[in-house]
């Protein structure tokens, strides 16, 4: 089980995340590589929202393979290629985490690009599985 860390002495989070996460005794650490908006057939949607949805679908598949789920995530790191993509990415992330009792720590970075020009967003996750 994770505990949110949002100290009174610093500004509160300005989104649906926590400044830090404290886990119970460490079990299994699950770390994903950065996931791009690539569908299983190798296609990539044009719109940021659909790319973000695919990133999170890929993360779901990895977590399922590991035997855990969204509620086990303690950290998300995301990268977008334009500040204008911030709102679409955040909307998808917030929908994806809606059922999680404790939101993970989260970082969003604007980058100049990825390995292929059509990629606009990349997301990586760190989860802690108890047991």
C-alpha positions as CSV (number, residue, x, y, z in Angstrom):
1,X,0.0,0.0,0.0
2,X,1.2,3.5,-0.8
3,X,0.9,6.7,1.2
4,X,0.7,10.1,-0.4
5,X,3.4,12.7,0.7
6,X,2.3,16.3,0.3
7,X,4.1,18.3,3.0
8,X,2.3,21.4,4.4
9,X,5.5,23.4,4.0
10,X,5.5,23.4,0.2
11,X,2.9,24.4,-2.4
12,X,0.2,21.8,-3.0
13,X,0.2,19.8,-6.2
14,X,-1.5,21.7,-9.0
15,X,-2.9,18.6,-10.6
16,X,-4.2,15.2,-9.8
17,X,-0.9,13.7,-8.4
18,X,1.1,13.7,-5.2
19,X,4.5,15.3,-4.5
20,X,5.8,12.0,-3.3
21,X,4.8,8.4,-2.5
22,X,5.9,6.2,0.4
23,X,5.5,2.5,-0.2
24,X,5.0,-0.2,2.4
25,X,7.8,-2.8,2.6
26,X,9.2,-3.1,-0.9
27,X,7.9,-6.1,-2.8
28,X,8.6,-6.4,-6.5
29,X,9.6,-3.3,-8.5
30,X,8.1,-3.1,-12.0
31,X,9.6,-0.5,-14.3
32,X,8.4,0.1,-17.8
33,X,10.4,1.5,-20.7
34,X,9.0,4.7,-22.2
35,X,5.8,3.7,-24.1
36,X,4.9,5.5,-27.3
37,X,1.6,5.7,-29.1
38,X,2.3,2.6,-31.1
39,X,-0.6,0.2,-31.6
40,X,0.0,-3.5,-31.7
41,X,-0.1,-3.4,-35.5
42,X,2.7,-0.7,-35.5
43,X,0.4,2.2,-36.4
44,X,0.5,5.6,-34.6
45,X,-2.4,7.9,-34.3
46,X,-2.0,11.5,-35.4
47,X,-3.7,13.1,-32.4
48,X,-2.0,13.5,-29.0
49,X,-5.0,12.2,-27.1
50,X,-5.1,8.9,-29.0
51,X,-1.3,8.6,-28.7
52,X,-1.5,9.1,-24.9
53,X,-4.4,6.5,-24.7
54,X,-2.2,4.0,-26.5
55,X,0.8,4.8,-24.2
56,X,-1.4,4.0,-21.2
57,X,-2.9,0.9,-22.9
58,X,0.6,-0.4,-23.4
59,X,1.5,0.3,-19.8
60,X,-1.7,-1.6,-18.8
61,X,-0.5,-4.6,-20.8
62,X,3.0,-4.5,-19.1
63,X,1.5,-4.2,-15.6
64,X,-0.9,-7.1,-16.3
65,X,2.0,-9.2,-17.6
66,X,3.8,-8.5,-14.3
67,X,0.7,-9.3,-12.2
68,X,-0.1,-5.9,-11.0
69,X,-2.2,-2.8,-12.0
70,X,-2.6,0.9,-12.0
71,X,-3.0,1.1,-8.3
72,X,0.5,-0.2,-7.8
73,X,2.1,2.7,-9.8
74,X,4.2,5.0,-7.6
75,X,5.7,7.2,-10.4
76,X,4.8,8.3,-13.9
77,X,7.1,10.2,-16.1
78,X,5.8,11.7,-19.4
79,X,7.3,13.6,-22.2
80,X,5.5,15.7,-24.9
81,X,6.9,17.5,-27.8
82,X,4.9,20.7,-27.5
83,X,3.4,22.7,-24.5
84,X,0.1,22.7,-26.4
85,X,-0.2,18.9,-25.8
86,X,-0.2,19.3,-22.1
87,X,-4.0,19.5,-21.6
88,X,-4.8,16.4,-23.8
89,X,-2.1,14.4,-22.1
90,X,-3.3,15.4,-18.6
91,X,-6.9,14.6,-19.4
92,X,-6.0,11.1,-20.6
93,X,-3.7,10.5,-17.6
94,X,-6.4,11.7,-15.1
95,X,-9.0,9.5,-16.7
96,X,-6.7,6.5,-16.6
97,X,-5.9,7.1,-12.9
98,X,-9.5,7.9,-11.9
99,X,-10.0,4.7,-9.9
100,X,-6.7,4.8,-8.0
101,X,-7.0,5.7,-4.4
102,X,-3.5,7.2,-4.2
103,X,-2.3,9.0,-7.2
104,X,1.4,8.5,-8.1
105,X,4.1,11.0,-8.1
106,X,4.2,12.5,-11.6
107,X,6.5,14.5,-13.9
108,X,5.8,16.0,-17.4
109,X,8.7,17.3,-19.5
110,X,8.5,19.1,-22.8
111,X,11.1,17.6,-25.2
112,X,12.3,18.5,-28.7
113,X,11.3,15.2,-30.2
114,X,11.5,11.4,-30.3
115,X,13.0,8.8,-32.6
116,X,10.2,9.2,-35.2
117,X,8.6,12.6,-36.1
118,X,5.0,11.3,-35.6
119,X,5.6,10.5,-32.0
120,X,4.2,13.3,-29.7
121,X,4.0,11.7,-26.3
122,X,5.9,9.0,-24.3
123,X,5.1,7.7,-20.8
124,X,7.0,5.5,-18.4
125,X,5.8,4.0,-15.2
126,X,7.3,2.6,-12.0
127,X,5.1,0.3,-9.9
128,X,5.7,-1.5,-6.6
129,X,3.9,-4.9,-6.2
130,X,3.5,-6.1,-2.7
131,X,4.5,-9.7,-2.0
